[in-house]
Amino acid sequence: MADSSVIHTNPSVRQANFPLSDNFTLTNDENLEELSMIWLDSNIHKNEDCLEMLTTLRSVINYLKVFDNISECIAYINSITTETKILFIVSGELGESVISEIYHSPNIVSIYVFCYDKIKHEIWSSQYKPRLQGVFIDKDTLYSKLVSDMKLQISNFLPISILSENAEQRCIRDLNKESVSFMWFQLLIQTLINMEHVDNAKNEMINSCRKQYHGNQSVMKQIEEFSMNYDENKAAEWYSKDIFLFRLLNRALRTENIDIIYKFRFFYC
């Protein structure tokens, strides 16, 4: 039976997370970040290099979905309706068959072939540049490239600008439907900014972050540091860091995710 799984577990216990079988717990929590990763390999649950890489990658990306079946993988990619950007890793065995099917997906930003025969797979894969980032036979080289590309993608997610209270007023009758929606969204943001702090606002925000990053030890450390040391006078400094705050809040603002924006009201109120 084919398996598609979201890796959302404790990376310190490899055998429990990635046993050499198709039976491990699946968690399909909503991905609240801009970036996610998909890995397609028919032997992904049996290959030691893949298992080790999955554990390592879990510390740098929060949403990692694995497939061992081409049809299910393609169907999943085609079903995506959000603007989520995907880094796609595929085995050499399946790469030639699947890349032609998903190459033009607007969600796929980078493709990586992980295999044992670099020369063989470079021949057919050369036609898929520039999205194809290379053919890799060494897991450490692949990991370094993935981390580098993730940082580049995150830097491209420009922070959203919020209209100030002194922004020039526009006449409602001159606005199209999209503009009216935008103005209501700005009004909501301004209302939240002007709200008084509520005692449970910080805990609500922290708990939401803990749920989203459960099992990601590196991010959980950031969340605990924020929980203990956050100073509202240094809010801009916290936001500018390449940590969970920037990634979650920026996506929520760009996609107008009211639920997440409200849960983060502690940070910008």
C-alpha positions as CSV (number, residue, x, y, z in Angstrom):
1,M,0.0,0.0,0.0
2,A,1.4,3.4,-1.0
3,D,2.1,5.9,1.7
4,S,2.1,9.7,1.9
5,S,3.1,11.2,5.2
6,V,3.6,14.5,6.8
7,I,6.7,14.4,9.0
8,H,5.7,16.2,12.2
9,T,7.4,14.3,14.9
10,N,10.4,14.3,17.3
11,P,13.5,14.2,15.2
12,S,15.6,12.8,18.1
13,V,14.0,9.4,17.9
14,R,14.8,8.2,14.4
15,Q,13.7,4.6,14.7
16,A,10.3,5.6,16.2
17,N,9.7,8.3,13.5
18,F,10.9,6.5,10.4
19,P,10.8,2.7,10.9
20,L,11.8,0.5,8.0
21,S,8.2,-0.1,7.0
22,D,5.2,1.8,5.7
23,N,3.6,2.1,9.1
24,F,4.3,5.3,10.8
25,T,2.0,7.9,12.2
26,L,0.7,10.5,9.9
27,T,-0.1,14.1,10.9
28,N,-1.9,16.4,8.5
29,D,-1.9,19.7,10.4
30,E,-2.3,22.8,8.3
31,N,1.0,24.2,7.1
32,L,1.1,27.8,8.2
33,E,4.5,28.6,6.6
34,E,5.3,29.8,3.1
35,L,7.6,26.9,2.4
36,S,7.2,23.2,2.4
37,M,9.1,20.1,1.1
38,I,8.0,17.0,-0.8
39,W,10.1,13.9,-1.2
40,L,9.2,11.1,-3.6
41,D,11.1,7.8,-3.5
42,S,9.8,4.3,-3.8
43,N,12.2,3.2,-1.1
44,I,12.0,6.2,1.1
45,H,11.1,4.1,4.2
46,K,13.9,1.6,3.6
47,N,16.9,3.7,2.5
48,E,19.2,4.6,5.4
49,D,20.4,7.7,3.7
50,C,16.8,8.9,3.1
51,L,15.9,8.2,6.7
52,E,18.9,10.1,8.0
53,M,18.1,13.0,5.7
54,L,14.5,13.1,6.8
55,T,15.5,13.4,10.4
56,T,18.0,16.2,9.7
57,L,15.7,18.1,7.4
58,R,13.0,18.1,10.1
59,S,15.1,20.6,12.1
60,V,15.1,23.2,9.3
61,I,11.7,22.9,7.6
62,N,8.5,22.4,9.4
63,Y,6.3,20.8,6.7
64,L,7.8,17.7,5.0
65,K,5.6,15.3,3.1
66,V,6.9,12.0,1.8
67,F,5.5,9.8,-1.0
68,D,6.5,6.4,-2.4
69,N,4.0,6.5,-5.2
70,I,4.1,8.7,-8.3
71,S,0.4,9.0,-8.9
72,E,-0.4,10.0,-5.4
73,C,2.4,12.5,-5.3
74,I,1.3,14.2,-8.6
75,A,-2.3,14.2,-7.4
76,Y,-1.3,15.9,-4.2
77,I,0.7,18.6,-5.9
78,N,-2.1,19.3,-8.4
79,S,-4.6,19.5,-5.5
80,I,-2.7,22.4,-3.8
81,T,-4.8,25.6,-3.9
82,T,-2.6,27.8,-1.7
83,E,0.5,29.8,-2.7
84,T,2.8,27.4,-0.7
85,K,6.2,27.1,-2.3
86,I,7.6,23.6,-2.6
87,L,11.1,22.2,-2.7
88,F,10.8,18.8,-4.5
89,I,13.2,16.0,-3.9
90,V,12.9,12.8,-6.1
91,S,14.9,9.7,-6.5
92,G,16.7,9.1,-9.8
93,E,14.5,6.0,-10.4
94,L,11.3,8.1,-10.4
95,G,12.6,11.4,-11.4
96,E,12.4,11.1,-15.2
97,S,8.8,10.0,-15.0
98,V,7.5,12.5,-12.5
99,I,9.4,15.8,-13.2
100,S,7.8,16.3,-16.6
101,E,4.4,16.1,-14.9
102,I,5.0,18.6,-12.1
103,Y,7.6,20.9,-13.6
104,H,5.2,23.6,-14.6
105,S,3.3,23.6,-11.3
106,P,3.2,27.1,-9.9
107,N,4.0,25.7,-6.4
108,I,7.2,23.9,-7.4
109,V,10.2,26.3,-7.0
110,S,13.1,23.9,-6.9
111,I,13.7,20.3,-7.9
112,Y,16.5,18.0,-6.6
113,V,17.4,14.5,-7.8
114,F,18.9,12.3,-5.1
115,C,20.5,9.1,-6.6
116,Y,23.5,6.8,-6.8
117,D,24.4,7.4,-10.5
118,K,25.0,11.1,-11.1
119,I,26.2,10.8,-14.7
120,K,23.2,8.7,-15.8
121,H,20.6,11.0,-14.3
122,E,22.4,14.2,-15.4
123,I,21.8,13.2,-19.0
124,W,18.0,13.3,-19.0
125,S,17.6,15.9,-16.2
126,S,19.6,18.7,-17.9
127,Q,16.4,19.7,-19.9
128,Y,14.6,20.7,-16.6
129,K,16.7,23.7,-15.7
130,P,16.4,26.2,-14.2
131,R,14.0,24.7,-11.6
132,L,16.2,21.6,-11.4
133,Q,18.9,22.5,-8.9
134,G,21.1,19.5,-9.5
135,V,21.7,15.8,-9.3
136,F,23.1,14.7,-5.9
137,I,24.7,11.5,-4.7
138,D,25.9,12.8,-1.4
139,K,23.3,13.5,1.3
140,D,25.5,16.2,3.0
141,T,25.9,18.1,-0.3
142,L,22.1,17.9,-0.9
143,Y,21.4,19.1,2.6
144,S,23.7,22.1,2.2
145,K,22.0,23.0,-1.1
146,L,18.5,22.6,0.4
147,V,19.3,24.9,3.4
148,S,20.9,27.5,1.1
149,D,17.8,27.5,-1.2
150,M,15.4,27.6,1.7
151,K,17.1,30.7,3.0
152,L,16.9,32.3,-0.4
153,Q,13.2,31.5,-0.8
154,I,12.4,32.9,2.7
155,S,14.3,36.1,1.9
156,N,12.1,36.5,-1.1
157,F,8.9,36.5,1.0
158,L,8.7,40.3,1.3
159,P,7.1,41.6,4.5
160,I,3.6,43.0,4.0
161,S,3.2,46.7,4.6
162,I,0.4,47.9,6.9
163,L,-1.3,51.2,6.2
164,S,-0.7,53.7,8.9
165,E,-3.5,55.7,10.5
166,N,-2.4,58.7,8.5
167,A,-2.7,57.0,5.1
168,E,-4.6,59.0,2.5
169,Q,-8.3,58.2,2.7
170,R,-10.0,56.8,-0.4
171,C,-13.6,57.2,-1.4
172,I,-15.5,53.8,-1.2
173,R,-17.4,54.4,-4.4
174,D,-14.1,54.5,-6.4
175,L,-12.9,51.2,-5.1
176,N,-13.3,47.8,-6.8
177,K,-14.2,44.7,-4.9
178,E,-10.6,43.7,-4.2
179,S,-9.8,47.2,-2.9
180,V,-12.8,47.2,-0.6
181,S,-11.7,43.8,0.8
182,F,-8.2,45.2,1.3
183,M,-9.5,48.2,3.2
184,W,-11.6,46.0,5.5
185,F,-8.5,43.9,6.1
186,Q,-6.5,47.0,6.9
187,L,-9.2,48.2,9.3
188,L,-9.1,44.9,11.1
189,I,-5.3,45.1,11.5
190,Q,-5.6,48.7,12.8
191,T,-8.3,47.6,15.3
192,L,-6.1,44.8,16.6
193,I,-3.2,47.1,16.9
194,N,-5.3,49.5,19.0
195,M,-6.6,46.7,21.3
196,E,-5.5,46.6,24.9
197,H,-3.4,43.6,25.9
198,V,-5.4,40.7,27.3
199,D,-3.8,38.4,29.9
200,N,-4.2,35.3,27.8
201,A,-3.1,36.7,24.5
202,K,0.5,35.8,24.9
203,N,-0.3,32.2,26.0
204,E,-2.7,31.8,23.1
205,M,0.0,32.8,20.6
206,I,2.7,30.7,22.2
207,N,0.4,27.6,22.4
208,S,-0.5,28.0,18.7
209,C,3.2,28.1,17.8
210,R,4.0,25.1,20.0
211,K,1.2,23.1,18.2
212,Q,2.5,24.1,14.7
213,Y,6.1,23.2,15.5
214,H,5.6,20.2,17.8
215,G,8.5,17.9,17.3
216,N,10.7,20.4,15.7
217,Q,13.3,20.8,18.5
218,S,15.2,23.7,17.0
219,V,12.1,25.9,16.6
220,M,10.7,24.8,19.9
221,K,13.8,26.2,21.5
222,Q,13.1,29.5,19.7
223,I,9.6,29.5,21.0
224,E,10.7,28.9,24.6
225,E,13.3,31.7,24.3
226,F,10.6,34.1,23.0
227,S,8.2,33.0,25.8
228,M,10.8,33.8,28.5
229,N,12.7,36.8,27.0
230,Y,10.4,38.7,24.8
231,D,10.5,42.5,25.3
232,E,7.9,44.6,23.4
233,N,10.4,47.3,23.0
234,K,12.4,44.9,20.8
235,A,9.5,43.7,18.7
236,A,11.1,44.8,15.4
237,E,14.3,42.9,16.3
238,W,12.3,39.7,17.0
239,Y,10.4,40.0,13.8
240,S,13.5,40.6,11.7
241,K,15.1,37.4,12.9
242,D,14.8,34.4,10.6
243,I,12.7,32.4,13.0
244,F,9.1,31.2,13.4
245,L,7.7,34.7,14.0
246,F,8.7,36.1,10.6
247,R,7.6,33.0,8.7
248,L,4.2,32.6,10.4
249,L,3.2,36.2,10.7
250,N,4.4,37.2,7.3
251,R,2.4,34.4,5.6
252,A,-0.7,35.2,7.7
253,L,-0.6,38.8,6.6
254,R,0.0,38.0,3.0
255,T,-2.8,35.4,2.8
256,E,-5.1,37.5,5.1
257,N,-5.4,34.5,7.5
258,I,-7.6,36.2,10.1
259,D,-7.5,33.3,12.6
260,I,-3.7,33.4,12.8
261,I,-3.5,37.2,12.7
262,Y,-5.9,37.3,15.7
263,K,-3.8,34.7,17.6
264,F,-0.7,36.8,17.0
265,R,-2.4,40.0,18.3
266,F,-0.1,39.9,21.4
267,F,2.9,40.6,19.2
268,Y,1.7,43.7,17.4
269,C,-0.9,45.2,19.8
